[in-house]
Amino acid sequence: MASGWANDDAVQEQIDSSIEDAVQRARSQLPRGPSLSHCEECAAPIPEARRQAIPGVRLCVACQSEHDKEQARFSGYNRRGSKDSQLR
């Protein structure tokens, strides 16, 4: 079905772009390097089991939970091709 100037695959391209953005964002947040023995935020000891389960871990569970809450505020909504962004 033709939709004006839009490419027939425009919807799928938008979906693929949104997924690619989310994957790149998630990969960029993965810990790297050696795990720390103490939290870099509060200096609390990080249990050995956590260090083995998450290579490169830098935060204790409490600080990581707080960090995750802050990250949840990011909507992840891709506005590049949305009609709403074109109307404003």
ChimeraX attribute file (.defattr): number of C-alpha atoms within 10 A of each C-alpha:
attribute: neighborCount
match mode: 1-to-1
recipient: residues
	/A:1	5
	/A:2	7
	/A:3	8
	/A:4	7
	/A:5	6
	/A:6	9
	/A:7	12
	/A:8	12
	/A:9	8
	/A:10	12
	/A:11	12
	/A:12	11
	/A:13	13
	/A:14	16
	/A:15	12
	/A:16	12
	/A:17	15
	/A:18	16
	/A:19	14
	/A:20	12
	/A:21	15
	/A:22	15
	/A:23	11
	/A:24	10
	/A:25	12
	/A:26	10
	/A:27	10
	/A:28	10
	/A:29	8
	/A:30	11
	/A:31	14
	/A:32	12
	/A:33	9
	/A:34	12
	/A:35	19
	/A:36	19
	/A:37	18
	/A:38	16
	/A:39	19
	/A:40	15
	/A:41	11
	/A:42	11
	/A:43	12
	/A:44	15
	/A:45	13
	/A:46	19
	/A:47	13
	/A:48	11
	/A:49	8
	/A:50	15
	/A:51	18
	/A:52	11
	/A:53	9
	/A:54	14
	/A:55	15
	/A:56	15
	/A:57	23
	/A:58	22
	/A:59	25
	/A:60	22
	/A:61	14
	/A:62	12
	/A:63	16
	/A:64	15
	/A:65	12
	/A:66	10
	/A:67	12
	/A:68	11
	/A:69	11
	/A:70	10
	/A:71	10
	/A:72	9
	/A:73	8
	/A:74	8
	/A:75	7
	/A:76	12
	/A:77	10
	/A:78	15
	/A:79	12
	/A:80	12
	/A:81	13
	/A:82	11
	/A:83	9
	/A:84	9
	/A:85	10
	/A:86	9
	/A:87	6
	/A:88	5
